[in-house]
Amino acid sequence: MSQLAQPGSSISPADLRPALTLLTGFAPTATREAADLLTRADPSLLTVTYDLAELLVAGTVRRTVRDGRGLVEDERVTLEHGCINCTIREDLLPALVRLARSRPAGDLVLLLPPSMEPEAVTTACGWSHVDGAPVTDALRIDSVVAVCDPGTLLETLDSDQDLADRRLQAADDDTRSVSEVAARQIEFADTVLLWAPDSDLDYEHTRLAVLLQRLNPWARHLVLDLPEPSDSATLASRKSAEFSSRIRRTGRFDPEAPEPYGRGIEGYAVGCHEPEPDCGVVAALYRARRPFHPDRLHQALPTLAGSTLRGRGHLWLAGQPDVIVAWESSGGGVSMGDMGRWLAATPDEEWEESSPERRVNADLHWDAEYGDREIQLAFVGIHFEADEIAALLDACLLTDAEAAEGPAAWREYPDPFEGCFESKERNQ
């Protein structure tokens, strides 16, 4: 077992609630093996698994619960509506609370199906009630662990398929791609496991370990191997116990952490800058104060997405200068969304609605001309030229002459993104 980083635990000794560990990722076999090692180390540990194969067809899900001694529950549940959110609200959270209350001295592990993003579960845990009491009264989320299979990781992150192409969609209108969901699972995790079947790491394992570190530089990273079939029972038990001690009860989950592509406006790094290839892996940060010319950025999208595995962050467009635009790119595609208004475009009396971290960050980096508006993007990939990406993005910025024209003129520029980020809040 190789550990690449080991931050300290933040668990309060007085917190006696059962701890919930979420295992996520696009590697069901590796995830199952990781859960098996945990229950081998602690037979009282309850592992909860959801099968969503019949969710869209019949509106049913299969929930199984196991401990180290075998099957505890196996139920098929019919939902009011066949979707992921209903699964979480109507069955998953009530089941977790019931199990936590039935075994208050024991912990739980939840194995998420590939299409269920951990952020949806942790968010629901934070605000949902079961039997009139908050979910968090019964349990606490201890850690979100992304389990990655070296045999499929690169193909998954580079896939141009949608979830529907693999019959993994969570609803009839689910248009998420395989690559974006897989990347989000890794980026949201506080612990990332590269599940290596061999104890001796080769070049490919090292390359993938570097890639995962670049994708999620704020997580703890582990490279793990299974006990060998030839191991004695004592040695296998020791390996399982060692694995369990590094995964469970770490207290690494932070419910207040910003979403990965929104980290920049809260004052956190959106990624790391490692422009020199390490095993071929390149990471590049790009920052600018001026806005992008919308038409030039639109023309650059295929090159930006096609030359990198993953991009995330936020930006602003000259044609819509009040809007914070979220950026995600993966699998050759780009997703851009509305993150609300810049503080510079927000009435003073509404500033208190923003987090203290965001207000402090804005004050520290306030620009006399643009306020808190800025561009922060992070890109990760294999054998791309960071300088070329930066030059391409620089060419998308307003020129000196265009910047001098001012916002009134900018709003008249041809804008392929016009109408894409108009929220109700700004139109009221």
RATATA-V785141 format. One line per field, one symbol per residue. ss: DSSP state (a for helix, b for strand, c for the rest). phi: phi as a letter, one per 20 degrees, with the letter a starting at -180 (. if undefined). burial: # if it has 24 or more other ideal C-beta (glycine too) atoms within 12 Angstrom, else .. Layout:
ss: ???
phi: ???
burial: ???
This chain:
ss: cbbccccccccccccccbbbbbbbcccaaaaaaaaaaaaaaccccbbbbbbcccaaaacbbbbbbbbccbbbbbbbbbcccccaaaaaaaaaaaaaaaaaaacccccbbbbccccccaaaaaaaaaacbbccbbaaaabbbbbbbbbbbcccaaaaaccccbaaaaccccccccccbaaaaaaaaaaaccbbbbbcccccccaaaaaaaaaaaaaccccbbbbbccccccccaaaaaaaaaaaaaaaccccccccccccaaacaaacccccccbbbbbccbbbbbbbbcccbcaaaaaaaaaaaaacccbbbbbbbbccbbbbbbbbbbbccbbbbbbbbbcaaaccaaaaaaccaaaaaaaaaccbcccbcccbbbbbbbbcccaaaaaaaaaaabccaaaaaacaaaacccccccccccccaaaac
phi: .ddeabffecfefeedfgeddedcqecgfffffffffffffcfefeddcdddgdfefcmccddccccfepfdbbcdcedfcebfffgffecffgffffffffcfeddccdeefgeeffffffffffcedclncggffebcfeaddeddeffcgffffdfdeegffdldfebfdfdfegfffffffffefeccdeeefdfefdgfffffffgffffcfeeedcdccfgfgeffgffffffffffffedelemefcfefffgedfffendfercdcfefdlnecccdccbefeefgfffgfeggffffecebcbqbbcdffcfededfcccalndcccbednefffddggfdfffefgffffffffdfdgedmefadcccccadldeffffffffgfefffgfffffngffgfefgcfegnfceeggfee
burial: #..#............############.#############.#########..##...#########...#....#.#..###################..#..#################.##..#.#....##.#############.###.####.###..#.####..#.######################......########################...........##.###.##########.############.###.##.....##################.##.###.########################################.......#...#..##..#....#############.#.#..##.##..###...#....#..#..#.#.#...#.......
